[in-house]
């Protein structure tokens, strides 16, 4: 029987996560048993966390896949430890920004098949990467100044998207979907509000906002894509449907206790980032075509 083991040194110490003795604690997640161990290191503010599990017969794996599975479980344990630890603010979830690498070992009986230090890395959704790089490109200072004066407060959207990106790696997939839906709403609400205001003789913010409150998220997106920003969005039918799906999933999570998968979270961040990238920089379909050429 092959056994996989992931060991990570984390930048915190928690008595709640300390394991007495060498026998691991058995943790069951999604009908699979894992062995957990947490012990002190020579540094007072660090711990070594270990998780191991049996690999199924003929189960295929790569070091990256093993690290992702192991860290997902360790983050599950850390997340719940925060609830009961009096120093919970010191506990951070494992991600590339907090831990640089993990030791990966695979054994078949006494034979060591794999023993390597695997760097933690995460491939972000393409549209998120493009937006992130664009706002940090030359001319950022001008864009930043404009954003500070913009009623849509794009700093909020950027923070939500960046937090969603970290949350994917940490396994908080439902939080990703909620963040993405909120980012889209925060960015598009002022655009929709200004458009509705322009249709009233009495230029009232309150009238426009009251109208918006009575309109479904799907209809708002259709107005945005088909009329208000059609020059930039009308060619993106798949993006429109993807964003509608993000809103449906968000409602299911909030109102029915639903849970998002990793793929759903990844797709939600890609869709939200693409919409905000297009509207932030007013990117036409022709501009995208040239960029992809």
Buried (B, 14 or more C-beta within 10 A) or exposed (E): EBBBBBBBBBBBBBEBBEBEEEEBEEBEEEEEEBBBBBBEEEEEEEBBBBBBBBBEEEEEBEBBEBBBBBBBBBBBBBBEBBEEBEEBEEBBBBBEEBBEBBBBBBBEEEEEEBEEEBEBEBEBBEBBBBBBEBBEEEEEEEBEEEBEEBEBEBEEBBEBBBBBBBBBBBBBBBBBBBBBBBBBBBBBBBBBBBBBBEEEEEEEEEBBBEBBEEEEBBEBBBBBBEEBBEEBBBBBEEBBEBBBBBBBBBBBBEEEEBEBEBEBBBBBBBBBBBBBBBBBBEBEBEEBEEEEE
